[in-house]
Amino acid sequence: MRLASMPAPGVKLRVDRPFLLVVRHAETGVVYFVCRVTDPA
């Protein structure tokens, strides 16, 4: 993980609905990780 991918200091992220997170390799498109959050509360 590069430092550039981290959120800037002082930025708040509010997750108030279900979401899907996919981490993949930028050049090849290979999926490294998939996560589904159905109840973020």
mmCIF file as Biopython writes it, N, C-alpha, C and O atoms, coordinates in Angstrom:
data_model
#
loop_
_atom_site.group_PDB
_atom_site.id
_atom_site.type_symbol
_atom_site.label_atom_id
_atom_site.label_alt_id
_atom_site.label_comp_id
_atom_site.label_asym_id
_atom_site.label_entity_id
_atom_site.label_seq_id
_atom_site.pdbx_PDB_ins_code
_atom_site.Cartn_x
_atom_site.Cartn_y
_atom_site.Cartn_z
_atom_site.occupancy
_atom_site.B_iso_or_equiv
_atom_site.auth_seq_id
_atom_site.auth_asym_id
_atom_site.pdbx_PDB_model_num
ATOM 1   N N  . MET A ? 1  ? 0.846   -1.169  0.000   1.0 0.0 1  A 1 
ATOM 2   C CA . MET A ? 1  ? 0.000   0.000   0.000   1.0 0.0 1  A 1 
ATOM 3   C C  . MET A ? 1  ? 0.894   1.234   0.000   1.0 0.0 1  A 1 
ATOM 4   O O  . MET A ? 1  ? 1.855   1.334   0.763   1.0 0.0 1  A 1 
ATOM 5   N N  . ARG A ? 2  ? 0.557   2.144   -0.854  1.0 0.0 2  A 1 
ATOM 6   C CA . ARG A ? 2  ? 1.306   3.393   -0.901  1.0 0.0 2  A 1 
ATOM 7   C C  . ARG A ? 2  ? 0.700   4.403   0.059   1.0 0.0 2  A 1 
ATOM 8   O O  . ARG A ? 2  ? -0.493  4.350   0.359   1.0 0.0 2  A 1 
ATOM 9   N N  . LEU A ? 3  ? 1.516   5.309   0.532   1.0 0.0 3  A 1 
ATOM 10  C CA . LEU A ? 3  ? 1.034   6.364   1.418   1.0 0.0 3  A 1 
ATOM 11  C C  . LEU A ? 3  ? -0.013  7.225   0.715   1.0 0.0 3  A 1 
ATOM 12  O O  . LEU A ? 3  ? -0.896  7.777   1.373   1.0 0.0 3  A 1 
ATOM 13  N N  . ALA A ? 4  ? 0.068   7.348   -0.589  1.0 0.0 4  A 1 
ATOM 14  C CA . ALA A ? 4  ? -0.879  8.165   -1.353  1.0 0.0 4  A 1 
ATOM 15  C C  . ALA A ? 4  ? -2.301  7.613   -1.292  1.0 0.0 4  A 1 
ATOM 16  O O  . ALA A ? 4  ? -3.254  8.342   -1.565  1.0 0.0 4  A 1 
ATOM 17  N N  . SER A ? 5  ? -2.457  6.345   -0.941  1.0 0.0 5  A 1 
ATOM 18  C CA . SER A ? 5  ? -3.796  5.760   -0.912  1.0 0.0 5  A 1 
ATOM 19  C C  . SER A ? 5  ? -4.515  6.001   0.416   1.0 0.0 5  A 1 
ATOM 20  O O  . SER A ? 5  ? -5.701  5.695   0.538   1.0 0.0 5  A 1 
ATOM 21  N N  . MET A ? 6  ? -3.824  6.536   1.393   1.0 0.0 6  A 1 
ATOM 22  C CA . MET A ? 6  ? -4.420  6.785   2.702   1.0 0.0 6  A 1 
ATOM 23  C C  . MET A ? 6  ? -5.172  8.116   2.676   1.0 0.0 6  A 1 
ATOM 24  O O  . MET A ? 6  ? -4.762  9.037   1.969   1.0 0.0 6  A 1 
ATOM 25  N N  . PRO A ? 7  ? -6.276  8.234   3.444   1.0 0.0 7  A 1 
ATOM 26  C CA . PRO A ? 7  ? -7.007  9.505   3.485   1.0 0.0 7  A 1 
ATOM 27  C C  . PRO A ? 7  ? -6.144  10.607  4.104   1.0 0.0 7  A 1 
ATOM 28  O O  . PRO A ? 7  ? -5.283  10.340  4.942   1.0 0.0 7  A 1 
ATOM 29  N N  . ALA A ? 8  ? -6.385  11.829  3.682   1.0 0.0 8  A 1 
ATOM 30  C CA . ALA A ? 8  ? -5.658  12.968  4.235   1.0 0.0 8  A 1 
ATOM 31  C C  . ALA A ? 8  ? -6.026  13.159  5.697   1.0 0.0 8  A 1 
ATOM 32  O O  . ALA A ? 8  ? -7.149  12.839  6.089   1.0 0.0 8  A 1 
ATOM 33  N N  . PRO A ? 9  ? -5.102  13.678  6.527   1.0 0.0 9  A 1 
ATOM 34  C CA . PRO A ? 9  ? -5.409  13.918  7.942   1.0 0.0 9  A 1 
ATOM 35  C C  . PRO A ? 9  ? -6.596  14.873  8.098   1.0 0.0 9  A 1 
ATOM 36  O O  . PRO A ? 9  ? -6.720  15.846  7.355   1.0 0.0 9  A 1 
ATOM 37  N N  . GLY A ? 10 ? -7.450  14.589  9.053   1.0 0.0 10 A 1 
ATOM 38  C CA . GLY A ? 10 ? -8.580  15.451  9.341   1.0 0.0 10 A 1 
ATOM 39  C C  . GLY A ? 10 ? -9.812  15.196  8.491   1.0 0.0 10 A 1 
ATOM 40  O O  . GLY A ? 10 ? -10.819 15.883  8.661   1.0 0.0 10 A 1 
ATOM 41  N N  . VAL A ? 11 ? -9.768  14.243  7.594   1.0 0.0 11 A 1 
ATOM 42  C CA . VAL A ? 11 ? -10.927 13.934  6.754   1.0 0.0 11 A 1 
ATOM 43  C C  . VAL A ? 11 ? -11.792 12.890  7.460   1.0 0.0 11 A 1 
ATOM 44  O O  . VAL A ? 11 ? -11.297 11.835  7.858   1.0 0.0 11 A 1 
ATOM 45  N N  . LYS A ? 12 ? -13.084 13.188  7.613   1.0 0.0 12 A 1 
ATOM 46  C CA . LYS A ? 12 ? -14.004 12.237  8.232   1.0 0.0 12 A 1 
ATOM 47  C C  . LYS A ? 12 ? -14.740 11.471  7.142   1.0 0.0 12 A 1 
ATOM 48  O O  . LYS A ? 12 ? -15.166 12.044  6.139   1.0 0.0 12 A 1 
ATOM 49  N N  . LEU A ? 13 ? -14.880 10.184  7.351   1.0 0.0 13 A 1 
ATOM 50  C CA . LEU A ? 13 ? -15.591 9.328   6.416   1.0 0.0 13 A 1 
ATOM 51  C C  . LEU A ? 13 ? -16.790 8.735   7.145   1.0 0.0 13 A 1 
ATOM 52  O O  . LEU A ? 13 ? -16.624 8.023   8.136   1.0 0.0 13 A 1 
ATOM 53  N N  . ARG A ? 14 ? -17.987 9.021   6.665   1.0 0.0 14 A 1 
ATOM 54  C CA . ARG A ? 14 ? -19.203 8.501   7.291   1.0 0.0 14 A 1 
ATOM 55  C C  . ARG A ? 14 ? -19.787 7.412   6.408   1.0 0.0 14 A 1 
ATOM 56  O O  . ARG A ? 14 ? -20.163 7.659   5.262   1.0 0.0 14 A 1 
ATOM 57  N N  . VAL A ? 15 ? -19.859 6.214   6.949   1.0 0.0 15 A 1 
ATOM 58  C CA . VAL A ? 15 ? -20.417 5.076   6.217   1.0 0.0 15 A 1 
ATOM 59  C C  . VAL A ? 15 ? -21.769 4.770   6.854   1.0 0.0 15 A 1 
ATOM 60  O O  . VAL A ? 15 ? -21.839 4.228   7.957   1.0 0.0 15 A 1 
ATOM 61  N N  . ASP A ? 16 ? -22.839 5.125   6.147   1.0 0.0 16 A 1 
ATOM 62  C CA . ASP A ? 16 ? -24.171 4.953   6.726   1.0 0.0 16 A 1 
ATOM 63  C C  . ASP A ? 16 ? -25.079 4.078   5.869   1.0 0.0 16 A 1 
ATOM 64  O O  . ASP A ? 16 ? -26.301 4.113   6.008   1.0 0.0 16 A 1 
ATOM 65  N N  . ARG A ? 17 ? -24.468 3.291   4.979   1.0 0.0 17 A 1 
ATOM 66  C CA . ARG A ? 17 ? -25.241 2.361   4.150   1.0 0.0 17 A 1 
ATOM 67  C C  . ARG A ? 17 ? -24.346 1.197   3.747   1.0 0.0 17 A 1 
ATOM 68  O O  . ARG A ? 17 ? -23.122 1.307   3.812   1.0 0.0 17 A 1 
ATOM 69  N N  . PRO A ? 18 ? -24.933 0.104   3.339   1.0 0.0 18 A 1 
ATOM 70  C CA . PRO A ? 18 ? -24.127 -1.057  2.921   1.0 0.0 18 A 1 
ATOM 71  C C  . PRO A ? 18 ? -23.199 -0.702  1.753   1.0 0.0 18 A 1 
ATOM 72  O O  . PRO A ? 18 ? -23.516 0.151   0.923   1.0 0.0 18 A 1 
ATOM 73  N N  . PHE A ? 19 ? -22.056 -1.374  1.712   1.0 0.0 19 A 1 
ATOM 74  C CA . PHE A ? 19 ? -21.116 -1.117  0.630   1.0 0.0 19 A 1 
ATOM 75  C C  . PHE A ? 19 ? -20.286 -2.359  0.319   1.0 0.0 19 A 1 
ATOM 76  O O  . PHE A ? 19 ? -20.233 -3.307  1.102   1.0 0.0 19 A 1 
ATOM 77  N N  . LEU A ? 20 ? -19.648 -2.326  -0.829  1.0 0.0 20 A 1 
ATOM 78  C CA . LEU A ? 20 ? -18.771 -3.395  -1.286  1.0 0.0 20 A 1 
ATOM 79  C C  . LEU A ? 20 ? -17.386 -2.797  -1.481  1.0 0.0 20 A 1 
ATOM 80  O O  . LEU A ? 20 ? -17.240 -1.753  -2.116  1.0 0.0 20 A 1 
ATOM 81  N N  . LEU A ? 21 ? -16.367 -3.459  -0.932  1.0 0.0 21 A 1 
ATOM 82  C CA . LEU A ? 21 ? -14.986 -3.016  -1.064  1.0 0.0 21 A 1 
ATOM 83  C C  . LEU A ? 21 ? -14.210 -4.065  -1.842  1.0 0.0 21 A 1 
ATOM 84  O O  . LEU A ? 21 ? -14.215 -5.244  -1.489  1.0 0.0 21 A 1 
ATOM 85  N N  . VAL A ? 22 ? -13.542 -3.628  -2.905  1.0 0.0 22 A 1 
ATOM 86  C CA . VAL A ? 22 ? -12.732 -4.532  -3.717  1.0 0.0 22 A 1 
ATOM 87  C C  . VAL A ? 22 ? -11.334 -3.937  -3.831  1.0 0.0 22 A 1 
ATOM 88  O O  . VAL A ? 22 ? -11.177 -2.786  -4.239  1.0 0.0 22 A 1 
ATOM 89  N N  . VAL A ? 23 ? -10.324 -4.719  -3.473  1.0 0.0 23 A 1 
ATOM 90  C CA . VAL A ? 23 ? -8.925  -4.302  -3.627  1.0 0.0 23 A 1 
ATOM 91  C C  . VAL A ? 23 ? -8.350  -5.130  -4.766  1.0 0.0 23 A 1 
ATOM 92  O O  . VAL A ? 23 ? -8.352  -6.360  -4.719  1.0 0.0 23 A 1 
ATOM 93  N N  . ARG A ? 24 ? -7.855  -4.437  -5.793  1.0 0.0 24 A 1 
ATOM 94  C CA . ARG A ? 24 ? -7.319  -5.157  -6.944  1.0 0.0 24 A 1 
ATOM 95  C C  . ARG A ? 24 ? -6.038  -4.513  -7.435  1.0 0.0 24 A 1 
ATOM 96  O O  . ARG A ? 24 ? -5.775  -3.337  -7.182  1.0 0.0 24 A 1 
ATOM 97  N N  . HIS A ? 25 ? -5.256  -5.298  -8.135  1.0 0.0 25 A 1 
ATOM 98  C CA . HIS A ? 25 ? -4.001  -4.824  -8.709  1.0 0.0 25 A 1 
ATOM 99  C C  . HIS A ? 25 ? -4.314  -3.913  -9.893  1.0 0.0 25 A 1 
ATOM 100 O O  . HIS A ? 25 ? -5.074  -4.294  -10.783 1.0 0.0 25 A 1 
ATOM 101 N N  . ALA A ? 26 ? -3.736  -2.716  -9.910  1.0 0.0 26 A 1 
ATOM 102 C CA . ALA A ? 26 ? -4.075  -1.715  -10.927 1.0 0.0 26 A 1 
ATOM 103 C C  . ALA A ? 26 ? -3.678  -2.149  -12.334 1.0 0.0 26 A 1 
ATOM 104 O O  . ALA A ? 26 ? -4.415  -1.892  -13.287 1.0 0.0 26 A 1 
ATOM 105 N N  . GLU A ? 27 ? -2.533  -2.800  -12.480 1.0 0.0 27 A 1 
ATOM 106 C CA . GLU A ? 27 ? -2.053  -3.143  -13.820 1.0 0.0 27 A 1 
ATOM 107 C C  . GLU A ? 27 ? -2.713  -4.397  -14.395 1.0 0.0 27 A 1 
ATOM 108 O O  . GLU A ? 27 ? -3.059  -4.429  -15.577 1.0 0.0 27 A 1 
ATOM 109 N N  . THR A ? 28 ? -2.890  -5.433  -13.562 1.0 0.0 28 A 1 
ATOM 110 C CA . THR A ? 28 ? -3.408  -6.701  -14.072 1.0 0.0 28 A 1 
ATOM 111 C C  . THR A ? 28 ? -4.894  -6.895  -13.833 1.0 0.0 28 A 1 
ATOM 112 O O  . THR A ? 28 ? -5.531  -7.696  -14.517 1.0 0.0 28 A 1 
ATOM 113 N N  . GLY A ? 29 ? -5.461  -6.165  -12.863 1.0 0.0 29 A 1 
ATOM 114 C CA . GLY A ? 29 ? -6.869  -6.326  -12.536 1.0 0.0 29 A 1 
ATOM 115 C C  . GLY A ? 29 ? -7.155  -7.507  -11.625 1.0 0.0 29 A 1 
ATOM 116 O O  . GLY A ? 29 ? -8.317  -7.816  -11.359 1.0 0.0 29 A 1 
ATOM 117 N N  . VAL A ? 30 ? -6.103  -8.175  -11.139 1.0 0.0 30 A 1 
ATOM 118 C CA . VAL A ? 30 ? -6.280  -9.318  -10.242 1.0 0.0 30 A 1 
ATOM 119 C C  . VAL A ? 30 ? -6.879  -8.836  -8.921  1.0 0.0 30 A 1 
ATOM 120 O O  . VAL A ? 30 ? -6.384  -7.880  -8.323  1.0 0.0 30 A 1 
ATOM 121 N N  . VAL A ? 31 ? -7.945  -9.502  -8.465  1.0 0.0 31 A 1 
ATOM 122 C CA . VAL A ? 31 ? -8.614  -9.132  -7.221  1.0 0.0 31 A 1 
ATOM 123 C C  . VAL A ? 31 ? -7.887  -9.786  -6.055  1.0 0.0 31 A 1 
ATOM 124 O O  . VAL A ? 31 ? -7.724  -11.006 -6.018  1.0 0.0 31 A 1 
ATOM 125 N N  . TYR A ? 32 ? -7.447  -8.954  -5.089  1.0 0.0 32 A 1 
ATOM 126 C CA . TYR A ? 32 ? -6.754  -9.438  -3.897  1.0 0.0 32 A 1 
ATOM 127 C C  . TYR A ? 32 ? -7.717  -9.660  -2.736  1.0 0.0 32 A 1 
ATOM 128 O O  . TYR A ? 32 ? -7.515  -10.564 -1.925  1.0 0.0 32 A 1 
ATOM 129 N N  . PHE A ? 33 ? -8.757  -8.843  -2.654  1.0 0.0 33 A 1 
ATOM 130 C CA . PHE A ? 33 ? -9.627  -8.862  -1.482  1.0 0.0 33 A 1 
ATOM 131 C C  . PHE A ? 33 ? -10.997 -8.324  -1.863  1.0 0.0 33 A 1 
ATOM 132 O O  . PHE A ? 33 ? -11.099 -7.336  -2.590  1.0 0.0 33 A 1 
ATOM 133 N N  . VAL A ? 34 ? -12.067 -8.981  -1.366  1.0 0.0 34 A 1 
ATOM 134 C CA . VAL A ? 34 ? -13.437 -8.499  -1.547  1.0 0.0 34 A 1 
ATOM 135 C C  . VAL A ? 34 ? -14.123 -8.544  -0.200  1.0 0.0 34 A 1 
ATOM 136 O O  . VAL A ? 34 ? -14.017 -9.534  0.525   1.0 0.0 34 A 1 
ATOM 137 N N  . CYS A ? 35 ? -14.824 -7.479  0.136   1.0 0.0 35 A 1 
ATOM 138 C CA . CYS A ? 35 ? -15.527 -7.405  1.430   1.0 0.0 35 A 1 
ATOM 139 C C  . CYS A ? 35 ? -16.896 -6.766  1.200   1.0 0.0 35 A 1 
ATOM 140 O O  . CYS A ? 35 ? -17.005 -5.733  0.539   1.0 0.0 35 A 1 
ATOM 141 N N  . ARG A ? 36 ? -17.936 -7.389  1.752   1.0 0.0 36 A 1 
ATOM 142 C CA . ARG A ? 36 ? -19.283 -6.830  1.673   1.0 0.0 36 A 1 
ATOM 143 C C  . ARG A ? 36 ? -19.740 -6.491  3.084   1.0 0.0 36 A 1 
ATOM 144 O O  . ARG A ? 36 ? -19.797 -7.367  3.947   1.0 0.0 36 A 1 
ATOM 145 N N  . VAL A ? 37 ? -20.064 -5.229  3.320   1.0 0.0 37 A 1 
ATOM 146 C CA . VAL A ? 37 ? -20.562 -4.779  4.622   1.0 0.0 37 A 1 
ATOM 147 C C  . VAL A ? 37 ? -22.053 -4.531  4.466   1.0 0.0 37 A 1 
ATOM 148 O O  . VAL A ? 37 ? -22.467 -3.667  3.693   1.0 0.0 37 A 1 
ATOM 149 N N  . THR A ? 38 ? -22.854 -5.287  5.198   1.0 0.0 38 A 1 
ATOM 150 C CA . THR A ? 38 ? -24.310 -5.166  5.074   1.0 0.0 38 A 1 
ATOM 151 C C  . THR A ? 38 ? -24.922 -4.316  6.178   1.0 0.0 38 A 1 
ATOM 152 O O  . THR A ? 38 ? -26.011 -3.771  5.997   1.0 0.0 38 A 1 
ATOM 153 N N  . ASP A ? 39 ? -24.241 -4.190  7.326   1.0 0.0 39 A 1 
ATOM 154 C CA . ASP A ? 39 ? -24.747 -3.388  8.441   1.0 0.0 39 A 1 
ATOM 155 C C  . ASP A ? 39 ? -23.589 -2.593  9.052   1.0 0.0 39 A 1 
ATOM 156 O O  . ASP A ? 39 ? -22.972 -3.055  10.012  1.0 0.0 39 A 1 
ATOM 157 N N  . PRO A ? 40 ? -23.283 -1.407  8.514   1.0 0.0 40 A 1 
ATOM 158 C CA . PRO A ? 40 ? -22.124 -0.662  8.977   1.0 0.0 40 A 1 
ATOM 159 C C  . PRO A ? 40 ? -22.292 -0.007  10.340  1.0 0.0 40 A 1 
ATOM 160 O O  . PRO A ? 40 ? -21.351 0.620   10.826  1.0 0.0 40 A 1 
ATOM 161 N N  . ALA A ? 41 ? -23.436 -0.124  10.965  1.0 0.0 41 A 1 
ATOM 162 C CA . ALA A ? 41 ? -23.673 0.524   12.255  1.0 0.0 41 A 1 
ATOM 163 C C  . ALA A ? 41 ? -22.896 -0.058  13.375  1.0 0.0 41 A 1 
ATOM 164 O O  . ALA A ? 41 ? -23.011 0.402   14.511  1.0 0.0 41 A 1 
#
